[in-house]
């Protein structure tokens, strides 16, 4: 049996009971740095740590985890074109190739939609690539180290799930160089990788919200029908 874990109220990831105490202050500092880089209309109020829930004087980990998991999901922002929800930093990546659904024919968003908040080249942060398995961002060198480890972790976690929640192994999107240049369209690659990670989300049969299977189990312990 795996060790009891706690959900971080900032990023929604799970950590051991001792690790969570170290992780949360670091995660909050990272959240503040990333939030300050966002356009003002996408910046969010700082997440508040839910009160610890106790039963008969002792910590109710399941209830506390369910409360903590609601916090990162409340920070998701819907895309103006398709309505899907994303973390603000990933929304800008998605919108570069999201097709409009305005009834007048599909068309890609024009570059002008994001020019107002792009950083100047000298201050722009290093290019990152999205992992097609977990949806997190890594540097172009780190991604080749991360993905094999992430896939191995995916298999371990997938094998621990109930059979009806197990998923087929995610497939890495095919990457083709831009014709005549020999370079790759990183934005298109990131969008395909993000879709791959999102395709693994499973809807809650009570409220309809989507989660990764291991987090769905945590959520359903406190989800109540409307």
C-alpha positions, 0 to 999 in steps of 0.5 A: 500500500502506498504511503498516505499523501497530501494534495498541494492547494496551489498546484494540485500535486500529491506529496508525502506528509513530510514533503508537503511542508517543504513543498508548499512554501516553494510552490507558493513562491513559484506561483507568485513569480509566474503570476506576476509575469501574466497580463494584468487581466489574467493575474489571480488573487493568491490562493488561500490554504484551506482550513485543516479538517479534523475528525474526532480530534485527528486529521481527516486527510481525505477531506483535507485533500478534497478541499485542497484540490478545489483550490488549483481547479478554481484558478483555471481560466476558460479560452474565449474561443473554445471554452476549455479551461487552462492555467493562465500561462498555458492558455496563451500557448493554447490560444496561438493555435486555437480555432475560432468557433464564431460560425463564420468559418474556422480561423486561427487567432491573429498574432495581434491578440497577444502582442500587447503583453509579450515581453521584449526579446531581452527579457523573454524567459527561455523557450519551454516544451510541454510534456505530452504525458503530464502537461508540465513545461520543461526546458528544451534540454530537460524535456528529453530527461523528464519524459522517460521518467514521467512515462515510467511514473505514469505506468506505475500510477496507471497500474494502481488505478481501478481497471475502469479508470486505466488508460491506454499509454499516451502516444507522443505527438509526431513532430515534423520540421517546418518545410524548407527551414529544418526547424520545428514549430514549438507552439504547434508541438506544445499545443499537440502535447497539451491536448495529449495530456488533457485527453487523459482527463476523466469526468466525474460521474457526479458533477461532470468536472474532469480530473486525472484518474488518481485525483478523481478518486480524491475528488469523489470522496467529497463530491456531492450530487446537486 
